[in-house]
Amino acid sequence: MGNDKAANFVIERSEKPVSSDERVALLENPAFGRIFTDHMATIRYTEGRGWHEAKIQPRTAFELAPQTRVLHYAQEIFEGMKAYRLPDGGATLFRPEANARRLQNSARRLAMPSLPEQLFLESVRELVRADRDWIPTAEGSALYLRPFMIATEGALGMNPSSEYLYCVLASPVGSYFKGGSSAVTLWISENYTRAAPGGTGDAKCGGNYAASLAAQAEAIREGCDQVVFLDAVERRWVEELGVMNVFFVFDDDSIQTPPLTGTILPGITRDSLIVLARDLGLTVREEPYAIDQWQADAQSGKLREAFACGTAAVVTSIGKVKGRQRAFEIGNAETGPVTERLKTALLEVQQGRVEDRNSWLDRVF
Ligand SMILES: *Cc1c(COP(=O)(O)O)cnc(C)c1O
């Protein structure tokens, strides 16, 4: 077992990597988040000492005392990003500095230490290099990366932890576009909200997800695919889905997305699509959109398309919207031309098939 040293990382290679035959079989049709690579990145933090023990190591279970803080008070944050294959066989990350900064913002909100951007970038780059054979090559597939941080001090007092563990996992994921792109049906949650002003809506923390599971289960019971949340104060403004931001496309080729006022997660896909849409000559508004207006515009034809976006599923068109007292269709409930154009524009950049005009790619090898 050779230990090479990257700038800050000790690299401990797995002595029992998955065999190449088995790996090839696993990469054929991976379900989201079920298959993981041979290695993981870890860095420890201790108050007074700071960040230390940066490692790429064989992926293994953690040993945590039952009184570990994260298990009781959910002091946990995470990121989601992908490494993409390039046409020449290399691999690239997409805007990883944006993930580094968002993790720092989430850390601030959850009273956790800030991981320096350089350490974050090295952790994901080194993990992708160590597990380079795990990046799938099929069209639309990628290596999903899950950086996260947990409070590891073993004590139940109600104050921030003095110890933390940062870790990155890598998981090959298949294309979301198999068999064409079908539009999803959304359930408007009236019983639940996702985020209140002053809460943690703009932090990427596990607690937000735990709190949205009941709403998502309700959506499934109602025969829908995903839940869409309204604002917590007026129960009127469309905010976002459980895990994706939302866009509206109008008959004058303008597009609109709710503004980042603190209760919406600032998606990197959202931000990238705003830039790409403007590059394509579309007018983009970051303005609130009321649920009644959404229904009226869908019914009058002023609203032509709507879609959700995020790293995992990229761009997913919204075909129908249902709630307790309403149900409406958008366009002909299929993926519309503007949605398709934006999705293609984003994928072309991420897969290195067009010029990277905004310097979004971070080549790993
Ligand atoms: C992660 C996430 C998104 C999408 O963010 P991307 O950076 O585009 O992947 C949107 N909404 C919520 C609630 C999220 O957690």
The ligand as a MOL file (V3000), in Angstrom:
LIG
                    3D

  0  0  0     0  0            999 V3000
M  V30 BEGIN CTAB
M  V30 COUNTS 15 15 0 0 0
M  V30 BEGIN ATOM
M  V30 1 C -29.1350 21.1630 -3.3240 0
M  V30 2 C -30.4860 21.7800 -3.4450 0
M  V30 3 C -30.9200 22.4140 -4.6200 0
M  V30 4 C -30.1290 22.4180 -5.8930 0
M  V30 5 O -28.8520 22.9500 -5.7870 0
M  V30 6 P -27.7710 22.6370 -6.9160 0
M  V30 7 O -26.5620 23.3650 -6.4570 0
M  V30 8 O -28.3140 23.1560 -8.1770 0
M  V30 9 O -27.6030 21.1540 -6.9490 0
M  V30 10 C -32.1650 23.0400 -4.6100 0
M  V30 11 N -32.9520 23.0160 -3.5200 0
M  V30 12 C -32.5770 22.4060 -2.3790 0
M  V30 13 C -33.4900 22.4370 -1.2150 0
M  V30 14 C -31.3410 21.7770 -2.3090 0
M  V30 15 O -30.9800 21.1710 -1.1700 0
M  V30 END ATOM
M  V30 BEGIN BOND
M  V30 1 1 1 2
M  V30 2 1 2 3
M  V30 3 2 2 14
M  V30 4 1 3 4
M  V30 5 2 3 10
M  V30 6 1 4 5
M  V30 7 1 5 6
M  V30 8 2 6 7
M  V30 9 1 6 8
M  V30 10 1 6 9
M  V30 11 1 10 11
M  V30 12 2 11 12
M  V30 13 1 12 13
M  V30 14 1 12 14
M  V30 15 1 14 15
M  V30 END BOND
M  V30 END CTAB
M  END
